[in-house]
Amino acid sequence: MISAPVFIVCVADIRCRIAENVDILIKEDSPQEELKQIIRDTSISISYMLLEANSLGLGTCWVGWFIQEEIRPILNIPSDKYVVGIITLGYANEAPEARPRKKLEKIVH
């Protein structure tokens, strides 16, 4: 069984980019450009959380495979918020070897 002692639910606040009086349906396939912006901005924050956790010797996993309409009620998240990702956090049971990397000259043009 795989488990993690901590789950961090990373939620974007729709109202930070969209006017208060605008009522939009927040789903994965919403056409609003603003939704794409808040997902991008929150994703950047998640990336930095993962980097910081790694620097502290913690293992993480960014979970993004869920359905908004199903996850929000389970976590009691309001409909004007968008769950961008869930981070599992803890000390890893193992330390895998670093994978081989291509030489810089092979990937930079």
C-alpha positions in Angstrom: 0.0 0.0 0.0 1.3 3.4 -0.9 0.5 6.2 1.5 1.6 9.7 2.4 1.3 11.5 5.7 0.4 14.9 4.2 -1.8 15.9 1.3 -1.7 19.6 0.2 -4.7 20.6 -1.9 -3.7 23.5 -4.2 -6.7 25.6 -5.0 -6.9 28.6 -7.3 -9.2 31.5 -6.4 -11.2 32.3 -9.5 -12.2 35.7 -8.2 -8.6 37.0 -8.3 -8.8 37.3 -12.1 -12.6 37.3 -12.8 -15.0 40.0 -11.6 -17.1 39.2 -8.5 -20.4 39.5 -10.4 -19.4 37.1 -13.2 -20.9 33.6 -12.7 -19.0 31.0 -14.7 -18.9 27.3 -14.7 -15.5 26.1 -13.6 -14.6 22.9 -15.3 -11.6 21.4 -17.0 -13.0 22.3 -20.5 -14.1 25.9 -19.6 -13.2 28.2 -22.5 -12.3 31.2 -20.3 -8.8 32.5 -20.8 -8.8 33.7 -17.2 -9.1 30.0 -16.0 -6.0 29.1 -18.0 -4.2 32.0 -16.4 -5.0 31.0 -12.8 -4.2 27.4 -13.5 -0.8 28.5 -14.9 -0.1 30.8 -12.0 -1.1 28.2 -9.4 1.0 25.5 -11.2 4.0 27.7 -10.9 3.5 28.0 -7.2 3.1 24.2 -6.9 6.4 23.7 -8.8 8.2 25.9 -6.3 6.6 24.0 -3.4 7.8 20.7 -4.9 11.4 22.1 -5.3 11.4 23.4 -1.7 10.2 20.1 -0.3 12.9 18.3 -2.3 15.5 20.6 -0.9 14.3 19.6 2.6 14.7 15.9 1.8 11.0 15.3 1.4 9.4 13.2 -1.3 6.4 14.6 -3.3 4.0 13.6 -6.0 1.8 16.1 -7.9 -1.6 14.5 -8.4 -3.7 16.1 -11.1 -5.9 13.2 -12.2 -9.3 14.0 -10.7 -12.7 15.5 -11.8 -13.5 19.0 -10.5 -17.2 18.2 -9.9 -16.3 15.2 -7.9 -13.3 16.4 -5.8 -14.7 19.7 -4.7 -17.6 18.3 -2.6 -15.4 15.6 -1.1 -13.0 18.3 0.1 -15.7 20.9 0.8 -14.2 23.3 -1.7 -16.6 26.1 -2.9 -17.7 26.1 -6.6 -15.8 29.4 -7.3 -12.5 27.7 -6.5 -10.5 25.4 -8.8 -8.5 22.5 -7.6 -5.3 22.6 -9.7 -3.4 19.8 -8.0 -2.9 17.8 -4.9 0.6 17.3 -3.5 1.4 14.2 -1.5 4.3 14.9 0.9 6.5 12.8 3.2 9.8 11.1 3.6 10.4 8.5 0.9 10.9 4.9 1.7 13.6 4.6 -0.9 16.0 6.9 -2.8 16.1 5.9 -6.4 19.3 6.6 -8.4 19.4 9.6 -10.6 18.4 8.8 -14.2 21.0 9.4 -16.9 20.9 12.8 -18.6 21.7 13.8 -22.1 24.8 16.0 -22.5 24.0 19.7 -22.6 25.4 19.9 -26.1 22.8 17.4 -27.4 19.8 19.4 -26.1 20.9 23.1 -26.6 20.8 24.5 -30.1 
